[in-house]
């Protein structure tokens, strides 16, 4: 285990993007744009490989064309314990309805903690990467040290930079609070 007393954790500010290796950048671009609502953005012209960048919800997704598309394993089983990225939503019922309309296979789960319920939907992107849609902000954020509830993470509009600055300033002055920004 790393010794946490040697200067502390890295001075990070936020998650920037995830990169996903794709069988077909075109198919994945279509999925992330038309199913999850991401917007394609310009990527540096100096990149000498096929790919696409997208952005929404305060996070980037970088799609990378695999040099050997058939080497990417094809996943058919939807396993919530697989690597995945999770997105909050306003209405689980509307997400479920849209997935049904798009004929996207998914599974549902419900997690309960102290009378608080979290609903989850899991499905794959075209390359088998797991996507979760949830109302996880129902759960309080409780640090393992100290044990008291410090905040319930609610949706934050990360597209507005002043809110991010305010949240970071607040976090630096209030050690006992965890922010969502």
Helices and strands as residue ranges (DSSP letters): E 17-22, H 25-34, E 39-41, E 51-56, E 59-65, G 69-71, E 84-88, H 92-101, E 107-113, E 116-124, E 130-134, G 136-138, E 140-142, E 149-152, H 161-173
